[in-house]
Amino acid sequence: MSIVVRGSIPRLSTQMKGTNVVEEVHAYFYSFELTGVEAIDEILRRVARAGKAFHHTENWNDDEWGPEEGISHAEWIQMAADEAAEKWETR
């Protein structure tokens, strides 16, 4: 299965690796294998989306072109990391 979404959303693909299904998110020049831990996978998806939106990380702080109005990609990634940390602490 392969899903390709246009715009700054990273591509998600599923591949068979041995007997396990491996899901990946792709930006332009790199990709991540999803871990199966939703909080961590959300961070990886956001990093891939930021990488897909901008070729240079210096632009990730630009809130004019962020994923949501008034929020930069860097802030959006930090929000996912904070949520993951909160879930980790309350387990």
N, CA, C and O of each residue as an XYZ file, in Angstrom:
364
protein
N       0.844     -1.166      0.000
C       0.000      0.000      0.000
C       0.890      1.229      0.000
O       1.870      1.286      0.742
N       0.560      2.205     -0.817
C       1.251      3.486     -0.828
C       0.221      4.587     -0.904
O      -0.708      4.532     -1.710
N       0.387      5.574     -0.073
C      -0.495      6.733     -0.102
C       0.376      7.941     -0.353
O       1.349      8.158      0.369
N       0.055      8.725     -1.347
C       0.792      9.946     -1.620
C      -0.192     11.094     -1.523
O      -1.195     11.119     -2.237
N       0.087     12.041     -0.648
C      -0.768     13.198     -0.459
C      -0.030     14.400     -0.996
O       1.149     14.586     -0.692
N      -0.686     15.213     -1.779
C      -0.047     16.393     -2.355
C       0.117     17.473     -1.291
O      -0.535     17.430     -0.248
N       0.979     18.426     -1.555
C       1.207     19.511     -0.622
C       2.323     19.167      0.341
O       3.235     18.411      0.006
N       2.247     19.724      1.540
C       3.342     19.548      2.483
C       3.152     18.350      3.408
O       3.909     18.182      4.364
N       2.149     17.516      3.134
C       1.959     16.317      3.933
C       2.937     15.250      3.447
O       3.016     15.005      2.243
N       3.681     14.611      4.343
C       4.617     13.583      3.893
C       3.898     12.354      3.354
O       2.773     12.054      3.754
N       4.554     11.655      2.452
C       4.001     10.428      1.887
C       4.133      9.304      2.905
O       5.152      9.187      3.586
N       3.116      8.496      3.001
C       3.137      7.323      3.869
C       3.146      6.099      2.987
O       2.325      5.981      2.077
N       4.057      5.191      3.239
C       4.071      3.955      2.476
C       4.199      2.788      3.436
O       4.779      2.908      4.515
N       3.658      1.681      3.032
C       3.753      0.459      3.822
C       4.458     -0.576      2.970
O       4.093     -0.787      1.814
N       5.462     -1.220      3.531
C       6.220     -2.225      2.804
C       6.284     -3.485      3.651
O       6.217     -3.426      4.878
N       6.411     -4.603      2.996
C       6.603     -5.853      3.718
C       8.105     -6.029      3.945
O       8.880     -6.015      2.988
N       8.512     -6.190      5.167
C       9.918     -6.412      5.503
C       9.947     -7.695      6.316
O       9.605     -7.685      7.498
N      10.351     -8.799      5.701
C      10.250    -10.097      6.358
C       8.778    -10.418      6.550
O       8.013    -10.422      5.585
N       8.378    -10.685      7.769
C       6.966    -10.946      8.035
C       6.291     -9.740      8.667
O       5.091     -9.779      8.937
N       7.040     -8.669      8.907
C       6.486     -7.478      9.539
C       6.120     -6.435      8.495
O       6.779     -6.322      7.462
N       5.082     -5.687      8.764
C       4.719     -4.556      7.914
C       5.418     -3.331      8.488
O       5.310     -3.052      9.682
N       6.130     -2.606      7.641
C       6.863     -1.424      8.067
C       6.241     -0.209      7.407
O       6.158     -0.138      6.181
N       5.803      0.749      8.214
C       5.266      1.985      7.669
C       6.336      3.059      7.734
O       7.102      3.133      8.695
N       6.381      3.884      6.708
C       7.371      4.948      6.629
C       6.700      6.259      6.257
O       5.683      6.269      5.563
N       7.271      7.364      6.718
C       6.884      8.683      6.242
C       8.091      9.260      5.527
O       9.227      9.096      5.971
N       7.838      9.931      4.425
C       8.908     10.437      3.570
C       8.827     11.953      3.439
O       7.752     12.515      3.227
N       9.956     12.590      3.565
C      10.085     13.989      3.197
C      10.842     13.994      1.871
O      10.801     12.996      1.151
N      11.521     15.065      1.528
C      12.230     15.089      0.254
C      13.463     14.195      0.251
O      13.615     13.345     -0.626
N      14.337     14.383      1.222
C      15.633     13.718      1.181
C      15.815     12.668      2.269
O      16.904     12.111      2.406
N      14.802     12.395      3.024
C      14.909     11.418      4.100
C      13.546     10.816      4.384
O      12.515     11.325      3.944
N      13.565      9.725      5.127
C      12.307      9.108      5.541
C      12.509      8.487      6.916
O      13.638      8.283      7.361
N      11.420      8.195      7.569
C      11.445      7.561      8.879
C      10.566      6.331      8.839
O       9.511      6.336      8.205
N      10.993      5.281      9.511
C      10.129      4.135      9.739
C       9.338      4.427     11.001
O       9.916      4.783     12.028
N       8.022      4.282     10.935
C       7.200      4.527     12.107
C       7.449      3.441     13.142
O       7.722      2.291     12.800
N       7.353      3.817     14.403
C       7.708      2.930     15.502
C       6.542      2.085     16.001
O       6.746      1.051     16.637
N       5.335      2.521     15.715
C       4.162      1.856     16.274
C       3.715      2.489     17.580
O       2.661      2.137     18.110
N       4.503      3.418     18.104
C       4.132      4.188     19.296
C       3.596      5.524     18.780
O       4.352      6.347     18.265
N       2.289      5.731     18.923
C       1.632      6.860     18.270
C       2.241      8.209     18.623
O       2.392      9.058     17.744
N       2.592      8.430     19.881
C       3.154      9.725     20.275
C       4.491      9.989     19.577
O       4.764     11.116     19.164
N       5.316      8.960     19.446
C       6.605      9.096     18.761
C       6.384      9.239     17.258
O       7.033     10.056     16.604
N       5.471      8.445     16.719
C       5.184      8.519     15.284
C       4.661      9.890     14.891
O       4.938     10.363     13.788
N       3.912     10.534     15.770
C       3.406     11.878     15.465
C       4.559     12.875     15.357
O       4.532     13.755     14.497
N       5.561     12.749     16.211
C       6.747     13.612     16.102
C       7.435     13.381     14.763
O       7.797     14.338     14.079
N       7.618     12.114     14.382
C       8.260     11.808     13.104
C       7.459     12.357     11.930
O       8.038     12.875     10.975
N       6.139     12.249     11.991
C       5.298     12.789     10.909
C       5.461     14.302     10.797
O       5.533     14.846      9.695
N       5.518     14.974     11.937
C       5.649     16.436     11.917
C       7.013     16.876     11.416
O       7.116     17.871     10.700
N       8.064     16.150     11.781
C       9.401     16.476     11.263
C       9.427     16.257      9.751
O       9.980     17.073      9.014
N       8.831     15.161      9.288
C       8.783     14.900      7.848
C       7.972     15.970      7.128
O       8.342     16.398      6.035
N       6.877     16.401      7.729
C       6.054     17.443      7.087
C       6.820     18.758      7.005
O       6.758     19.452      5.990
N       7.545     19.104      8.074
C       8.351     20.327      8.047
C       9.434     20.224      6.975
O       9.691     21.184      6.248
N      10.059     19.066      6.884
C      11.082     18.855      5.863
C      10.522     18.904      4.461
O      11.206     19.324      3.528
N       9.295     18.481      4.309
C       8.639     18.522      3.002
C       8.244     19.957      2.643
O       8.262     20.338      1.473
N       7.891     20.739      3.650
C       7.461     22.121      3.414
C       8.634     23.051      3.103
O       8.506     23.967      2.291
N       9.776     22.811      3.750
C      10.950     23.681      3.597
C      12.192     22.835      3.397
O      12.378     21.832      4.085
N      13.033     23.225      2.476
C      14.288     22.514      2.246
C      15.321     22.838      3.315
O      16.263     22.070      3.511
N      15.163     23.965      4.011
C      16.139     24.391      5.011
C      15.467     24.512      6.374
O      14.397     25.109      6.494
N      16.092     23.950      7.388
C      15.507     23.989      8.728
C      15.409     25.411      9.275
O      14.619     25.668     10.183
N      16.192     26.325      8.741
C      16.126     27.721      9.209
C      14.732     28.310      9.015
O      14.371     29.268      9.699
N      13.943     27.755      8.095
C      12.594     28.254      7.841
C      11.537     27.615      8.744
O      10.377     28.026      8.713
N      11.907     26.645      9.524
C      10.934     25.951     10.367
C      10.362     26.851     11.452
O       9.329     26.519     12.033
N      11.006     27.986     11.745
C      10.501     28.935     12.740
C       9.572     29.976     12.153
O       9.075     30.834     12.882
N       9.328     29.924     10.865
C       8.461     30.891     10.186
C       6.998     30.538     10.446
O       6.490     29.559      9.900
N       6.320     31.329     11.277
C       4.928     31.003     11.598
C       3.948     31.460     10.519
O       2.769     31.106     10.565
N       4.423     32.240      9.553
C       3.545     32.646      8.447
C       3.212     31.462      7.545
O       2.131     31.412      6.959
N       4.140     30.507      7.433
C       3.947     29.346      6.561
C       3.879     28.048      7.361
O       4.196     26.978      6.842
N       3.471     28.143      8.609
C       3.388     26.956      9.462
C       2.191     26.088      9.112
O       1.393     26.439      8.244
N       2.070     24.962      9.785
C       0.997     24.012      9.510
C      -0.373     24.529      9.961
O      -1.407     24.101      9.448
N      -0.365     25.452     10.924
C      -1.580     26.085     11.407
C      -1.301     27.571     11.528
O      -0.151     27.971     11.710
N      -2.321     28.382     11.431
C      -2.137     29.832     11.477
C      -1.478     30.247     12.792
O      -1.957     29.903     13.872
N      -0.381     30.987     12.689
C       0.317     31.504     13.850
C       1.227     30.515     14.559
O       1.781     30.841     15.609
N       1.395     29.316     14.015
C       2.257     28.308     14.624
C       3.305     27.878     13.600
O       2.971     27.502     12.476
N       4.568     27.938     13.998
C       5.639     27.489     13.096
C       5.752     25.973     13.155
O       5.214     25.330     14.057
N       6.461     25.414     12.179
C       6.708     23.972     12.200
C       7.502     23.579     13.444
O       7.240     22.533     14.038
N       8.467     24.405     13.842
C       9.265     24.093     15.031
C       8.371     24.041     16.274
O       8.509     23.137     17.098
N       7.476     24.987     16.407
C       6.545     24.980     17.547
C       5.625     23.768     17.494
O       5.333     23.160     18.523
N       5.173     23.420     16.301
C       4.270     22.290     16.091
C       4.954     20.974     16.474
O       4.338     20.107     17.093
N       6.226     20.832     16.105
C       7.006     19.652     16.483
C       7.185     19.627     18.000
O       7.043     18.578     18.628
N       7.498     20.794     18.590
C       7.676     20.865     20.037
C       6.395     20.489     20.769
O       6.447     19.827     21.806
N       5.248     20.903     20.245
C       3.967     20.551     20.855
C       3.782     19.034     20.891
O       3.331     18.486     21.897
N       4.130     18.358     19.799
C       4.015     16.896     19.758
C       4.983     16.252     20.750
O       4.637     15.267     21.403
N       6.189     16.799     20.864
C       7.163     16.275     21.819
C       6.676     16.480     23.254
O       6.825     15.591     24.093
N       6.096     17.645     23.538
C       5.559     17.910     24.874
C       4.420     16.956     25.207
O       4.331     16.458     26.329
N       3.548     16.700     24.234
C       2.441     15.753     24.443
C       2.975     14.342     24.686
O       2.458     13.618     25.537
N       4.009     13.952     23.939
C       4.604     12.629     24.129
C       5.230     12.520     25.521
O       5.094     11.493     26.186
N       5.914     13.577     25.959
C       6.543     13.574     27.279
C       5.482     13.486     28.379
O       5.663     12.783     29.373
N       4.394     14.194     28.191
C       3.310     14.147     29.172
C       2.721     12.738     29.265
O       2.471     12.240     30.363
N       2.503     12.105     28.123
C       2.004     10.734     28.122
C       2.994      9.784     28.787
O       2.595      8.865     29.502
N       4.277     10.007     28.551
C       5.321      9.170     29.139
C       5.307      9.302     30.658
O       5.411      8.303     31.370
N       5.178     10.526     31.155
C       5.196     10.767     32.596
C       3.966     10.216     33.313
O       4.046      9.866     34.491
N       2.828     10.134     32.618
C       1.587      9.695     33.263
C       1.313      8.212     33.072
O       0.245      7.734     33.456
N       2.242      7.477     32.492
C       1.987      6.050     32.287
C       2.242      5.242     33.516
O       2.072      4.023     33.500
